[in-house]
Amino acid sequence: MNGNVYQVHPLQGRSLLQRCFGQVPEDNAIIEVNNLLATKPIRSIDVYDIRAVEHRYKLRLMLVYPRNLEEFYAVYLNHCLADKQLDNEELDNLRHLQYILGLSNKQTEQLHTWLGELLYRQSFKEAVADGRLTREEEQWLSKLESNLGLPKALAEKISAETRTTFVQDHVAGILSHKHLSPAEEQELQAIAASLRVSLQFNTQTQEQLNKLKQYWALENLELPVVTAGTSLHKGELCYFKGIQATWYEKRSAQRTPASYSFSSIRQAYLQPGQLQQIRNRAAMLKYIERGTVYLTDKRVFFTGSGKNAQVRLEKITGLQPYADGLCIEKDTGKHIVIQLSQQADSCCLTLERLLRGQ
């Protein structure tokens, strides 16, 4: 019996008009075929049983219900594929089912390809779910491909798409969590190597990944000392040098609660287009000088062609990031705004790290 594959359904009752004219609901024809499949072994159903149904309802099933007949075949095929293989008995049953339902080779081949593709794709996803594709898994997938009778080109297409999609999703997860440590980068490379996927990204994605690596290093590793190229105080160490910088003072020195955190500043710089630009707030700023800005373990200082300026770290109460620079809030006096043509994020994050004593 095939009750675990097909379920018996009651026949439709006749309407008043159908009883008056001696008619029967046409849909009962396909219901009777379903009930045959649900109550008898497939091999015991003869083509004449199907013809008898057609005779009672005066129709040709393939003309009226072609999709239902294909569905009967697909349901049994899907049942046979539950263990991801087709044995000889199942193949014989499928051939007999095709015969009694009157399905063409083209119809059954399309169903095998359609269901086989779904199963092979799902099986491939399961195989690479851990980011690795072992030799044993590849051999198993090759055997499954053969059992399903998938065209080689289709199997290769599924393989390439599944492996590539996994790596792309993994990278998307990194960008979503906005975190890329050396261990996570090593894992990404190991996944790509195992799945044989080249790590080639568009310009925007590559820039985001580079920023994540840079920000992790700024937050977690020892800050590298840079050569200032100018006089420093005794024992003073320089950690950032920004050329082509412009020094401003805010016209208003409104006090705000002290606020600076590495995570919030990093988050701001990782959202392109969300940060304001200093030049859009020029009316609120007083131009002081253009030159080079330095961050040391003692102070922020600025050297220009006609004027130098500085603020000691202990006087800084907060930082505000801008797309092209940062605002340094002080406990007294006018707040400072530094505009940079490049590396505004590195400057702001390095300063935050210095403010919390590295």
N, C-alpha and C positions, 0 to 999 in steps of 0.2 A: 504493500500500500504506500501511497505518497501523501498521507494525511499530514505529515510533518512539513510538506512542501506546499501542497495545495489544500485549501479548506473548502468543505462543502457549503454551498450557498443555496438558500431556498429559491424556487422558481417564482417569478413575478405572477401575481394574480391577474386575471383578465378583467378588463373594464366592461361596463355594461354594453357598449357598442360592440366590443370584440366578442362578447357572448352572443349578441344578437346575430352577428354575421359569421359566427363560427370561426373566429380568428384567435390566434394565440400571440402573446407578446413576442416580438421578434428577438428581443434580447435574451429570451430563455434559451435560444440556440447556443449561444456562447456559454451561458451558465451550465447547460447540460454537458458541454465539453469539459468545462472546469470540474464538474462533479465526477465525470468519468476518470479524470486524472487524479482526483482526490480519493477515489474509492477502489481503484484497480491498479495493479502494477503496470508500469508503462509498457512493458513487453507483451502484456496480455491484451492490450487494447489494439484492435485491428482497424485498418483503414476503413473497413465496412461499417464499423461502429460510428465513425465520423460521418460517413456518407448517409447513414440512417438518420442522423440528426439533421443533416442538410435536407433530406427528403421530407421529414416531418414539418420542417419550417419553410420548405420551398425556397431555399436560398443557397448561395455559394459562400461558405465562410470566408474564403480568401478574398472575395470581392467586398463583403460587407464588414468583416471584422479582421482585416489583416494585422492591425497593431495588437489586437488581443492575442492572436495566434503567436505573434513574435514574443509577446510578453510571457505566454505560457512556456515557451522555450527558454527565454532569458531567466525566468524564475528557477527552472530546474538547473540550468547551467550555473547560476549563482550558488545554488545549493551544493552542486558538485565541487565548486571551487572553494568551498569553506575551508578545506584543508590545503588549499593552494596547489592542487595537482589534480589531474584527471586520470583515473585508472581505466583499464580496458573495459570493465563492466559499465562504467559511467559513459565511456565513449560509445559503446553499443547502444545504450539507452538513449543517448542523445541522437544518434543516427536514426533510431526507430521513431523517436519523437518528431524529428524533422520530417520523416516520411509520412506519418499519419496526419500531421498538421498541414502537409502540403507546402512546406517552406522550401525556397530555393537555396542553392549553395551560397549565392550572394548574400541572401538574408542572414543565414546562420554565420557566415564568415564575418559579417559586420557586427553581429552580436558578440561573437567570440572576441573580436578586436576591441570592441567598446568595453565589455566587462573585463577583458584581460588587461586593458590599459589601466582601468581604474584600480584593479587589484595590484598590478605591477607597480604603479605609481605609489600606492599606499605602502606596499611592502618596501619599496626603496626609501620612502620617508622614514619608516621604522628602522631600517638598517643604518641610516646616517644620523639618527636622532641624537647620538652621543658625540657627533662631530667627527666620527672616524668611520672608515670603510675598510674592514679587514679583508684579507685574502679569502677567509672562510665565507664571509658575507658575500663577496663578489662571486664566488663559486655557487653559492646558494641562489643568488639572483639570476645567474646564468642558467641554472637548471630550471628555475621558475619560468624564465623567458621561453625556454624550450617546451616546457609542459603546457604553457598557455598558447603556444604557437604564434607568438607575436612576431610581426615583421621586424627584422633586424634594425632597420632604420628607425622604427618607432621606439624600440627599446633603447637605442642610443640617444634618441631625443629626450626620452623620459629621464634617463640617467643624467644627461648634461643639465637639464632644467632643474632637477631635484637637487643635485650637488651645488649648482650655482645659487639657487634660491636659498639653500641653507646658509651658505656663507653670507649672502646679502642680508638675510634676516639677522644673522649674528652681528654683523657690522651695524645694522640699524639699532639693535639692542644696545650696543656700546654707545652710539650717538644719543640714544634716548636717555640712558643713565648718566651720560656726560662724565664718563670716568674711563681712563685707559692707563692702567699701571703696566710696568714691564712684564709682569706675570700674565696679565690679560692679553697683551700684545703677543707674547710668546704662544699663548693658547690659540689665538687667531691664526698665527702662522702655521701652527701644527695642524689645525683644522683644514686650512687651505691646502697644505701639503698632502694630507691623508685623502682629501676629496679631489685632489688634482685640479684645483681651481686657482687661477692666477689672481693675485691681489692687485687688481688695477681699478682705480677709482676715478670718478670725475673730479674736476678741480675743486669743487665745493666740498665734497666728501673728504678728499685728501687734506684740505686745509683744516677741516674740523678735527680730523684724527691727529694731525700735527699739533693743533692747539691743545687737545686733551693730553697728549704726551708731555708737552711743554708745561702745562699747568700742574700736572701731577708732580713733575720734577721740582717746580718752584715751591710746591707745598710740602714735599716730603724729603727731598734731598738737601744736602748742604749747599747753600747758595755759593755759586762760584764767584771768586774775587776777580774783578776786572781792572785793567790798567786805566787809571784816571787820566793820566797825561797832564795833570795839574797838581799843584801843591796840596797835600793833605795834612791834617794835624798829626802829631806824633801818635802812632799806634792806630790810626784811623784806617779802615778798610772800605774800599769802594765796591759796590755790588751792581751798580747800573750806571750807564752813561748814555744819555740821549741827546743826540745832536739835532740841529734844526728845531729847537724847542722855542716856544714863546711863553713868556712869563706875564701873567695878568694878576691883578687884584680885583676881588669882587667889590663893587661900589657899596654894597650893603653887607655888613658883618653880622647878619642875623644868626643867633646861636641856635643850634639844633642839638638834640641828644647825641652823645658820642656814638658813632655807628661805623663799624668797619668789620667785615668778616671775609675771610678768604672765599668761603663757599658762595656768599652772595655776590661778591665782585666777579668771581669766575663765572657764575651763572649769567650775570649781566653781559659779559663779553662773549658768551657762547650763544647769544641770541642776536644774530645779525639784524640790523635795522631797528632794534628796540631801543638802543642807546641814543640819547640826544648828542648833538655835535656842539662843540664849544662855539664855533663861528655863528651858530644860530642864536647864541645868547650874548653876542658881542656888545649890545647896548648896555648890558648889566656889568660889563667888565672895563677895567682901566688898564690900558696897555703899559707895561713896564719896560720890557727889554726882550730881545731875541738873542739866543745863543745856545749854550749847552747846559743840561741839567744832570746832576749827579746824585745818586743815593748812596749813603754810607751808613755804617753802623751807629753814627752819631747824629746825622743831620741830612736834610735835603738842601743842596746849595746850587746856585745858578751863576754862571759866568757869561757875561755878554761883552759887547764891544765897548760899552760905556758904563756899565753898572753891574755890580754883583749883588746877590741877595741870598739869604739862607733862612732856614727854620729848623730848630733842633727837634729831634724826634719826640721828646717828652712834652713839647708844646702842641703836638698834633692830637686832636680829639676825634677826628673822623675823616673818612675818605668818601668821595663820590665819583664813580667812574663815568667817563664820557667816551663816546666812540673814538674821539681823537685826542684824548688826554684824561685829566683827572682834576678834581678839586680837593685841596687839602684844607680841612677846617682846623682852626687854631683856637686855643683857649682865650687868647686876647688878640686884638688887632684884626686887620682885614684878612679874610680867607684868600688863599692863593689858588690860582688856576693855571695849570701847565698844559699847553697844547703841544702835541707831538705829531710829526708827520708820519711816524711809524713806531711800533712797539709800545703803544699806549697801554695795552693790556699787561705787558711784561713789567712796565714801570709801576703801574698801580698795584699789581699782585706782589711784586718784590717789596714795595714799600709796606704793604700790609704785613708781610712776613717779618720785616725788620721791626715794625711796631710791636709785634708780639715776641720780640727777642729771638727771632729765627726758630 
